[in-house]
């Protein structure tokens, strides 16, 4: 599912439970938002995934919204880089921030 910044802004008192800043090839990042039981990709008005040049740019863009937790996610191709067969490797998750949002339990 997808959501635009404008759609997010129209939802009163919407708290983002988890902001995942996902690193993708080409030094670009995308934002996946967890809102309750929904996971949504931040998209533009045309329905295309909105790409950012840095994790900071995503945080600045979403800075006016209450966010409980932010993680940067880096998928790994380590096995392939050292000549091993490709394997399912959990991505590296780095917690950037976690806070109690006013009126919400952690």
Helices and strands as residue ranges (DSSP letters): E 2-4, H 5-9, E 15-16, E 18-24, E 28-35, E 38-43, H 55-61, E 66-67, E 69-74, H 78-81, E 92-98
